[in-house]
């Protein structure tokens, strides 16, 4: 994900630099010249990133293989948005630097104004105002996005204004784009991002995002366990494509609440049913546990994700680690291995508070008992049986090559990563995990 974002920013930086080299700013003191250069550079990168943000908001399935799954598409969407706002704020601050530069070197020797397309000359004032208002709104959205305590349901409704903000910024960019850009690669790049962003905005405003992957499902069984995990079995529309074990889907049972992602906790079954195991943590999942009833219909969108059994590298020693509700993709994996046996050997570590309270843990043990090459270890924190980096290292050899698949708390992942990367180089150890923190 980081490489894609860096490459994207680098691409538009190069395109901007190419035009700046071919059409240098004429005359004026160096400080005025650099103000103009940086003003356009920050504007170019910010707008290109905004177009990317709007495109990624459509949940493009084709992008999954580029960045490693829909969860990473959302991470790219999030960080592209953050950097878009940071570049936009820089653009705005540079614009406000005029009085400071005048105080330093005066206003007499300013750089020559960059010519614009005459067709848009009557709209300059409006374009500047719309751009400024959009920046204020984008800053507020960024603060609320990063403020983890701000309720998701309110943030989600506020987030709906983003397509409108993009239309405002798009008008600003189109009207104020330098004349030279219209015949240069930078102009083609910006117009392309404008088109892609407009497509994303249209998809969002008309609520068409994910429409091609939406299906109707009916509740067959729903039970809330002692550990506050909701077991949900649903019968899905016959058009539902067979998912890969470990993928996830968006569930929507209330239009006001919107759709939320949950891992599919079962392998594909011939009768068309799929299972979910959902931890009742936040408001949405608690409402779901309270409202879900047999025969109730809801909407499902997917399948998405690359945390899939068919992606494991059988040439490497397999280590699978789950924490809490993160066991769901591995349950799907084990079901698939029972239904269609493969030559897979793996250590499966499951970290849980109390195994006796977990229906998922009991079911996991039943599955593992049918797969002699899957070595299950359960670590109950209530009994002081925590999976530590040292404990994991004691089961590994520094002369072997490993592939680690992880689904659980990020704190545990970071602790394990820190130790493992000290003992294994990149060629020896590959780590896969999903980032479900999509805000």
Secondary structure as UniProt FT lines:
FT   HELIX           2..22
FT   HELIX           30..56
FT   TURN            57..58
FT   HELIX           61..63
FT   HELIX           64..67
FT   HELIX           70..95
FT   TURN            96..97
FT   HELIX           98..105
FT   TURN            108..109
FT   HELIX           118..123
FT   HELIX           124..146
FT   TURN            148..149
FT   HELIX           152..159
FT   TURN            160..161
FT   HELIX           162..176
FT   HELIX           179..183
FT   HELIX           185..205
FT   TURN            206..207
FT   TURN            209..210
FT   HELIX           211..213
FT   STRAND          214..224
FT   TURN            226..227
FT   STRAND          229..236
FT   TURN            238..239
FT   TURN            245..246
FT   STRAND          248..252
FT   TURN            255..257
FT   STRAND          260..264
FT   TURN            270..271
FT   STRAND          273..279
FT   HELIX           283..291
FT   TURN            294..295
FT   STRAND          297..304
FT   HELIX           309..311
FT   TURN            314..315
FT   STRAND          317..323
FT   HELIX           324..327
FT   HELIX           328..339
FT   STRAND          346..352
FT   HELIX           355..357
FT   HELIX           359..369
FT   TURN            372..373
FT   STRAND          374..380
FT   HELIX           381..383
FT   HELIX           389..393
FT   TURN            394..395
FT   TURN            398..399
FT   STRAND          402..407
FT   HELIX           410..423
FT   TURN            426..428
FT   STRAND          429..433
//
